[in-house]
Amino acid sequence: MYGIKVRIRCIIDESFPRFAEAVLTDFDGMTHIFRDKLPVFTSEYEPMIPGDGIIRCSVIRETAQYAEVDTTLPDDVESIMGETRFRIAPADLTENA
């Protein structure tokens, strides 16, 4: 399973499960904001916030310059703008997520 590296910015709801906000800066320099349950971004129970996280994804296409990914599978994650497809730098793609 692949994942996109994101930055968990803050906790937005302390109820259970906690909800967090994470940010991705894509290959084109656009910022995308995600709001979802904290376990979607990290498996740590008490992660450092702000801190690093991962959104699991599927890879649609890889080139030498970027990877095109989709966050629909396996967790149905979308940005606050409703986007699920992104072009990211290869350094922002990880395996074994």
N, C-alpha and C positions, 0 to 999 in steps of 0.2 A: 504494500500500500504506500502511496506517495503522500507527501504533505507539503504545505506551503508554510514557510516561516513567517510568523506575524509577531507583532508587539502587543502584549496585553497591557492596555493603558490604565484601566481602572475597573473596580467592581461597581456596577450600577444598581444592583439589588442584592441586599444581604439575606433575603429569604432563602429557603432551601428548595431546589439547588440555587446557589448564587449565580447571578447573571453578571457577565463581564463585557467590556468593550475592547475589541482588538483592532489593530490597524495594519494594513498592507500597503506598501508603496510599490506599484507595479513597474514593469519594464519601461513604460513611457513616462514615469514620474507622477502618475495620478495616485491620489490617496483614496483608499477604500476602507470604510468603517464597517465592522461586524459587531452585532450584539446578539449574544447567545449564552446558553448555560456555560459556566466556567469549564466543566469537563469536556466540552467540545474543543476547547483550546489547549488544555493541559490535563495530564493524568495526576498531577500533584495535588494533594489535598489542601495544602497551604502554600501556594506558589508566591514567589516574590512578585509584588505588583508595584510599579510597572516591571514587566519581565517578558521573557520569551515564551512564545506559544507556537502551536502548529494547528493548521486546519487541514484535515485529511481531504484528499482530492484524487481525481483521475487525470492522467496526462493525455491530452488530445494530440499534441504534436510537439516535438522537440527540434530545435535548430541549434546552431552553434551560438547564436545570440540570445535566444529566449526559449522558454517553454510555454506552451498554451495549455492551461489547466481548467478543469471544471470542478466546482465544489458541491455539485448536486449529489454525487455519490461519494462516500457512503452515508454522509450525515445530513444531507439536504441543507447546507449552509449557504446563505446569500448575504450580500452586503445590504446596508440599509437602503440602498437605491435599487435593490432587487436583482443585482447582478450575480452571476455564478461562474462566468468565464473570464479569465484573466490571462494576460501575458506577463510572465515574471522572469527575472534574471535566473540563470541556471543555479546561482549560489543560493537562491531562495527556495529551491526545490530540494526536498529531502526524501530518502527512502525509509522504509520500515516505520512509518508513522502509525 
